């Protein structure tokens, strides 16, 4: 499958930040397409089904469209509905379920090679690229024996399948606390393991006392300053301050965080600042990377500091990029530069 389509701007990633970038570029008068390996707002779709955001609806708004919600803090389903409506309102061209396999060319004439769910290839051409791929697709693996077993998950969705089961939750931040509470409330036998001496201080203020009380009351078992050593089909072995502990186990949720796709950025030619938490090199005023014509948006701008950029501030990256595109695309022809390829 081939395509002769040519766009002014191609956005890799159709999450809230990618959509915001597409809207701002479209408003600036450019022909734009978004490409995502999953569905619209794929990362949000894979959040826990009953997740509530830490922020208020207006801080999740993009494209100057109001986010109406009866709740002070909206939930996942409300957010997904909102972003669908935004995409529909702006008639955004979103190519879903297409994985970007390779990028060739140079500033002014990039070719993006994608593959769909059936292995069919599509080639799209664009003058400028915006990379807004987020970080939720790449878990931080533990690298321990048994992590590849089918009973081990790095994402938590809903509690029903784990009723009556022995479930181990690894982690000490929001996702681990929320999963542990949800599982316990729906009948799972939950054990929490965290390498720190206590739960993370940045856990949502209405979640932290809840999980702490469940642990204090013995309703959820917890091991602190502990790590998982091995996972087998029927058990897990922990290293704890009290020594080695083996527990009966049916399922494991390793909720130990996620990271951006640094290898993809490097293959594009984007330099990472190894002394600054692997932050990619880019102009802070325009977010254009060291590779001319390739812009960065959203959480990937912060490198490994994934707790610095969220929807609330990443949504404004599109305007910075659009301002730069307006000055370059409208005034400058393609520039002859060394090609990059992925």
C-alpha positions in Angstrom: 0.0 0.0 0.0 1.5 3.3 -1.1 0.5 6.9 -0.8 1.4 10.1 -2.7 0.0 12.3 0.0 2.1 15.3 0.8 1.6 17.3 4.0 3.1 20.5 5.4 3.2 18.9 8.9 3.1 15.3 10.1 2.6 14.7 13.8 3.8 11.4 15.2 1.5 10.7 18.1 -2.2 11.4 18.5 -2.5 12.0 22.3 -3.7 15.3 23.8 -0.3 17.0 23.0 -0.2 15.7 19.5 -3.7 16.8 18.8 -3.0 20.2 20.3 0.0 20.5 17.9 -2.1 19.5 15.0 -4.8 22.0 15.8 -2.3 24.9 16.2 -0.5 24.0 12.9 -3.9 23.7 11.1 -5.0 27.0 12.5 -1.8 28.5 11.1 -2.9 27.4 7.7 -1.0 24.2 7.2 -2.1 20.8 5.9 -1.6 18.4 8.8 -1.8 14.7 9.5 -1.4 12.8 12.8 -0.1 9.2 12.9 -0.5 6.9 15.9 0.4 3.3 16.4 -2.8 2.9 18.5 -6.1 4.6 18.7 -6.8 8.3 19.4 -5.3 9.1 22.8 -4.0 5.6 23.0 -2.2 6.1 26.4 -5.3 7.5 28.0 -7.3 4.6 26.6 -5.0 2.2 28.5 -5.3 4.0 31.8 -7.3 2.2 34.5 -11.0 2.2 33.5 -12.2 4.2 36.5 -9.2 6.5 36.8 -9.8 10.1 38.0 -7.4 12.9 36.9 -5.5 14.8 39.4 -6.4 18.1 37.7 -9.5 20.0 36.8 -11.2 19.9 33.4 -10.1 23.3 32.1 -6.4 22.3 32.5 -7.0 19.5 30.1 -8.5 21.6 27.4 -7.0 22.0 23.9 -8.0 23.9 20.9 -9.9 26.5 23.0 -12.7 24.0 23.3 -14.4 23.9 26.8 -14.2 20.6 28.7 -17.5 20.4 30.5 -17.7 17.9 33.3 -20.1 17.5 36.3 -17.1 16.5 38.4 -14.4 18.7 39.9 -11.9 16.2 38.6 -12.8 14.4 35.4 -12.3 10.7 34.8 -10.8 8.7 32.0 -14.0 8.1 30.1 -14.9 11.8 30.1 -11.5 12.8 28.9 -11.6 10.3 26.0 -15.0 11.6 25.0 -13.8 15.2 25.1 -10.7 14.5 22.9 -12.9 12.6 20.4 -15.2 15.6 20.2 -12.2 18.0 19.7 -10.8 15.8 16.9 -14.2 15.7 15.3 -14.8 19.5 15.7 -11.5 20.4 14.0 -11.9 17.6 11.4 -8.3 16.4 12.2 -6.8 14.0 9.9 -5.7 11.2 12.2 -4.2 8.0 10.9 -4.8 5.4 13.7 -3.2 2.0 14.1 -0.1 2.9 11.9 3.3 2.4 13.4 6.1 4.6 12.2 8.8 2.2 11.1 11.2 4.6 9.4 11.8 8.2 8.5 13.9 9.3 5.6 14.8 12.6 3.9 15.6 16.1 5.2 14.0 19.3 6.3 11.4 20.2 3.7 11.0 16.7 2.2 10.7 13.9 4.8 9.2 10.5 4.0 7.6 8.6 6.9 7.2 4.9 6.4 4.4 3.3 8.4 2.9 -0.2 8.8 -0.7 -0.9 9.7 -2.1 -3.8 11.8 -2.0 -6.2 8.8 1.6 -5.5 7.9 0.8 -3.2 5.0 3.1 -0.3 4.2 2.2 3.3 3.7 4.6 6.1 2.8 3.7 9.7 3.7 5.6 12.8 2.8 5.9 16.0 4.8 7.8 19.2 5.0 8.1 19.2 8.8 7.7 16.6 11.6 6.5 16.9 15.2 7.3 14.1 17.5 4.7 13.8 20.4 5.0 10.2 21.3 4.8 10.5 25.1 6.2 7.7 27.3 3.4 5.4 28.5 4.1 2.7 25.9 7.5 1.7 27.3 7.5 0.2 30.8 10.5 0.3 33.1 11.3 -3.4 33.3 12.7 -5.0 36.4 15.0 -7.4 34.7 14.3 -10.3 37.0 13.6 -14.0 36.6 10.0 -14.7 35.7 9.1 -11.2 34.5 8.2 -12.6 31.1 5.5 -14.9 32.5 2.0 -14.3 31.3 0.8 -13.5 34.8 3.0 -10.4 35.0 1.5 -7.1 33.7 2.9 -3.6 33.5 -0.4 -1.9 33.1 -3.5 -2.1 35.3 -7.0 -1.8 33.8 -9.8 -3.2 36.0 -10.2 -5.4 39.0 -12.8 -8.0 38.2 -10.5 -10.8 36.8 -8.5 -10.9 40.0 -11.3 -11.5 42.5 -10.1 -14.0 45.1 -6.6 -14.1 43.6 -3.2 -13.4 45.3 -2.0 -10.3 43.6 1.3 -8.6 44.1 1.6 -4.9 43.2 5.1 -3.5 42.7 5.6 0.2 43.1 5.1 3.1 45.5 3.6 5.9 43.4 0.1 6.8 42.2 -0.5 3.9 39.8 0.6 1.3 42.3 -1.5 2.8 45.1 -4.6 3.2 42.9 -4.3 -0.4 41.6 -3.8 -1.9 45.1 -6.8 -0.1 46.4 -9.0 -1.0 43.5 -8.0 -4.6 43.6 -8.6 -4.9 47.3 -12.0 -3.3 47.1 -13.0 -5.8 44.5 -12.0 -8.9 46.4 -8.4 -9.6 45.6 -5.8 -10.5 48.2 -3.3 -7.7 47.7 0.4 -7.4 48.7 2.3 -4.2 47.9 6.1 -4.1 47.5 8.1 -0.9 47.3 11.8 -0.4 47.4 11.5 2.9 49.3 11.0 3.2 53.0 7.5 4.7 52.5 5.0 5.5 49.9 5.9 8.4 47.5 5.0 11.8 48.9 3.4 12.9 45.6 0.6 10.3 45.7 -2.7 12.1 45.1 -3.8 13.7 48.4 -7.1 11.7 48.5 -5.4 8.4 47.7 -2.4 8.5 50.2 -4.4 8.3 53.5 -6.6 5.6 52.0 -3.8 3.3 51.1 -1.9 4.1 54.3 -4.9 3.2 56.4 -5.5 -0.1 54.5 -1.9 -1.0 55.2 -2.1 0.0 58.8 -5.3 -2.1 59.3 -3.7 -5.1 57.7 -6.2 -5.2 54.8 -3.4 -4.8 52.3 0.0 -6.4 53.1 3.0 -4.2 52.4 6.8 -4.7 52.3 8.9 -1.5 52.3 12.6 -1.3 51.5 12.0 -4.6 49.6 12.5 -5.8 46.1 11.2 -8.8 44.1 13.9 -11.3 43.3 12.1 -14.0 41.3 8.6 -14.7 40.0 7.4 -18.3 39.3 4.1 -19.6 38.1 2.8 -19.9 41.7 4.9 -17.7 43.9 7.1 -14.6 44.3 10.3 -14.3 46.3 11.1 -11.0 48.0 14.2 -9.6 49.5 13.1 -7.7 52.6 14.8 -6.2 55.7 13.5 -9.3 57.5 15.3 -11.6 55.0 14.0 -13.5 52.1 10.2 -14.0 51.9 8.3 -16.3 49.5 4.6 -15.6 48.9 1.9 -17.5 47.1 1.0 -15.6 44.0 -1.4 -15.7 41.0 -0.7 -12.3 39.3 1.8 -9.5 39.4 1.4 -5.9 38.5 4.9 -4.3 38.0 3.8 -0.6 38.1 7.4 0.8 38.2 7.0 3.6 35.7 7.6 4.2 32.0 10.1 6.1 29.8 10.1 7.8 26.4 11.4 6.0 23.3 14.9 7.4 23.4 16.1 5.0 20.7 13.6 6.4 18.2 14.7 9.9 18.9 18.4 8.9 18.5 17.7 7.1 15.2 16.1 10.4 14.0 19.4 12.0 14.8 18.1 13.9 17.8 20.9 14.3 20.4 20.2 13.5 24.0 21.9 15.4 26.9 23.3 12.5 29.0 24.3 15.0 31.7 20.8 16.4 31.9 18.5 13.4 32.4 18.7 12.5 28.7 16.7 15.6 27.7 16.7 15.9 23.9 18.5 18.9 22.4 16.0 21.4 21.2 15.5 25.2 21.0 13.4 26.1 24.0 11.7 28.9 22.1 10.5 26.8 19.1 11.0 23.2 20.3 12.8 22.5 17.0 15.4 19.8 17.7 19.0 19.8 16.6 17.7 18.1 13.4 16.3 20.9 11.2 12.6 20.3 10.5 12.0 17.9 13.4 10.1 19.4 16.4 9.5 17.8 19.8 6.4 18.2 22.0 5.0 16.9 25.3 6.7 14.8 27.9 9.6 13.7 25.7 11.0 17.3 25.9 11.9 16.6 29.6 13.8 13.4 28.9 13.8 11.1 31.9 12.1 13.7 34.1 8.7 12.4 33.1 7.0 14.1 36.1 7.7 17.6 34.8 5.5 17.7 31.7 1.8 16.7 31.6 -1.2 17.4 29.5 -1.6 20.7 31.5 1.6 22.2 30.2 2.4 20.0 27.2 -0.8 21.3 25.5 0.9 24.7 25.0 3.8 23.3 23.0 1.7 23.4 19.8 1.6 27.2 19.8 5.4 27.5 20.1 5.8 25.1 17.2 3.1 26.7 15.1 4.8 30.1 15.5 8.1 28.6 14.2 6.3 26.8 11.4 4.6 30.0 10.3 7.9 31.8 10.0 9.7 28.9 8.2 7.2 27.1 6.1 5.7 30.2 4.6 9.0 32.0 3.9 11.6 29.4 3.2 11.9 26.7 0.5 13.3 23.3 1.4 16.9 23.4 2.5 19.5 21.0 1.2 20.9 19.3 4.2 22.3 15.8 5.0 19.5 13.2 5.1 18.4 11.4 8.3 17.0 8.0 8.4 15.5 5.7 11.0 
